[in-house]
Amino acid sequence: MTISDEIVLYYNPMSRARVAHWMLEEVGAPYVLDLVRFDKQEHKSDKFLAINPMGKLPAMVHRGVVVTETAAICAYLADAFPKAGLAPAIHDAARGTYYRWLFFAAGCVEPAAIDKMLARPEVERTSTIGYGTYEDTMKTLERALTPGPYILGETFSAADVYIGGQLGYGLMMKSIEPRPAFVAYQSRLSQRPAFQRFMQHADKVTAELNATA
Ligand SMILES: N[C@@H](CCC(=O)N[C@@H](CS)C(=O)NCC(=O)O)C(=O)O
């Protein structure tokens, strides 16, 4: 692997790589998208498995380092491009709040919403399930987003990109219920120019992929 400052995002518009793409637009760093086609099983090719043995998107390479996990990509980019101001400074106490909700979104909101989407049966031993219950998770997220406008209050951050990605997908798939705080937050985020740029591109590539599938 050559060590390069160029960011390469292994990408498909029908995947969580959308969130990483949105984050790249937010930080304003130069990047290239490397399309990985699911229909051609490119994500399970030897070439891609050498980058991410999970065979999953997104994966990003920057300065010779592979970053996977959408939340990690968001956090990494915020730190790598501090001029964008998308993470509280390392010694700022708000960093604790930022980490809290970023990790909560990855460790609790995502599995709660996926379990709901797949209609997995609820289990009794909620104390052993990281997210406890779906209801508690959504109530906690709703409270954290109230009054907003962002998860850190007045300041937009990389945590909003990740949480916004979770909520956008969850609301679309109906695995997250349209509580007013969620809908208002989502609509606020979708007005961001970076969000609109990535969406426009994602819609275009999705249409092209569907036309050639
Ligand atoms: N924990 C990973 C999940 C990545 C993931 O599951 N990606 C899906 C697309 S959204 C994927 O690549 N699935 C293809 C497969 O597993 O075959 C993250 O948060 O980035």
The ligand as an ORCA input file, in Angstrom:
! r2SCAN-3c Opt
* xyz 0 1
  N     -20.342     -1.833     11.616
  C     -20.193     -1.404     10.250
  C     -21.298     -2.045      9.426
  C     -20.967     -2.047      7.970
  C     -22.015     -2.787      7.157
  O     -22.732     -3.673      7.661
  N     -22.099     -2.444      5.862
  C     -23.034     -3.108      4.984
  C     -23.709     -2.090      4.077
  S     -24.633     -0.891      4.962
  C     -22.300     -4.042      4.033
  O     -21.258     -3.700      3.515
  N     -22.883     -5.207      3.784
  C     -22.392     -6.120      2.810
  C     -22.197     -7.515      3.364
  O     -22.046     -7.676      4.575
  O     -22.195     -8.434      2.554
  C     -20.248      0.132     10.165
  O     -20.853      0.752     11.029
  O     -19.666      0.713      9.246
*
